Amino acid sequence: MRKWLALSAAVIALDLYTKHLVVKAFAYGEHLPITSFFDLVRYHNEGAAFSFLSQAGGWQRVFFSAIALIASGIILFMLRRHPSQKLFCFALALVLGGALGNLYDRLTLGYVVDFLFFHYQSYYWPAFNVADSAICVGVALLILDSFKKKS
């Protein structure tokens, strides 16, 4: 289980470090075009994925923090229960690291710092961060793992 917790800790460290760099380098809302389809930005997300419930008046901070804590507890339980399922545990470790990285922001700042911004012409994907990326990759791997033939 240590290696899975180490992976989660690495995700958290990378997430917090990159957010720190963005906060130091950018004013809120500032964009730095990197390519024709990708910018570095600094946005604050008070909601969940894609700013869901970001304008809900503040209760969502406690709600999403509670969900992250409950999910983290369930993930720790699942990591202990299925140590031989490597892909499953790898995916859970990514989700755990991402959830705790965003939880740290939510508890200390009241919002999550997002900075990766993809777009094409007039189409924009909501900004996200390393923690969000780890969660998405982890969930995709969990879906892939669910299709594997169980022996």
N, C-alpha and C positions, 0 to 999 in steps of 0.2 A: 504494500500500500504506500510505502514511502516514495516510490518513484512516481506514483500518480499525484501525490500531494506536492512533490517537487515540481512536476509539470504545471500544476495549478499555480504554485507560487511563482514560477517563471512567467506565466501568462499575466499574473497580477503585477509583477515587477515591470514587465515590458509595457503593460497598459498604463500604469501610473507614471512611468518615466516618460513615455511619449506624450501623455497629457500634460505633464509638467513642462516639457519642452515647448509645446504649443501655447500654453498659458503664458510662458515667459516671452515668446517670440511674436505673438499675435494679439491685437486688440479684438474685443468681441465683434464678430461679424466680418473681420478682415479675411480676404481671399488672397492666396498666392497661386496663380496658375502654374501648373507643372507641365501639363500636356494640354492638347485640345479637348480632352475629355476628363481631366482630373485636376482638382485644386486641393491645396491644403487650406483649411479654414479654421475658424474658432467659433463654434456654436455651443450653446448650453441647452441641453434637453432636460426639461423638468418632468417629462412623461416616461413612457416606455418606448419600445421599438417604434421608429418612424414618428416620434413625438406624440404617440397615442396618449391621450388624457393630459397633455402638457398644460392645458389651460383650465384644469379642473379645480383650481383654488387652493391647492396645497395638500389635501388629504392623500393624494396619489403618492407622495413621497413616503409616507408611512406604509401605505398599502404595498408599493413595489419593494420597499425594504423588507417587509415581512415575507413577501413571496420569495425574495432572494434568500433569506435566512432559512425558511422552510425547505426550499429546494436544495439548499446546501446540505442540510441535515439528511434529506432523503438520498442525495448523491453520495454522501459519506457512508450511509448504510449500504447502498448498492455496491460501492467499491469494496467494502468489507465482505459482502455476500458473494461476489462473483470475481475473485482475484485471478482466476485462470482465463477469463475472457478478455484478452488483451485489447482488441479493437473497441469493445464496449467500455472498458475502463479508461482507455485513452480518450475516447469521446466524452465520457463523464468528467474526466479531469479538465478538459478544455472548457466545458460548460461551467464547471465549478469555478475555475479561474476567472472566466469572463463575468460570471454573476457576482463574485466577490470584488472584482475590480470596479465594476459599476456601483456596487453597494457602497464601497468606500467613498466614491465621489458623492453619491446621494446623501450619505450621512454627514460628510464633512463640508460639502459645498451647497447641498440642497438641490443640485442638478448634476447631470453627467456631461462631461466635456466631450464633444464630438469634433472630429477634424478631418476625416477622409471624405471627400466630396466628389462623386462621379456624375458626369452629365454628358448629354449628347444633344447638340443644337438647343432646342427649347425643352428637352426632357431632362429632369433632374432626379437623381436617387437621393433620398435623405442622407445627410451626413452621418457617419458612424465612427467607431474607434476600434482599437485592438481588442477590447473586451467583447464588443459586439461581433467582431470577426471570429473570435474563438468560440463564442456561443453558436454562431451559424455553422461553422465547420463541425463543431461537436455534434450538433443536432443532425446535420447531414450524415455524419458517420454513424450516429445511432440508427438512422433510417436504413442506411446501407447494412449495418449489422443485423437489423431485424429481418432482412431478406436472406441472410446467410442460412444455410442448412444446419440445423442443430443436430448434433449427434447424440 
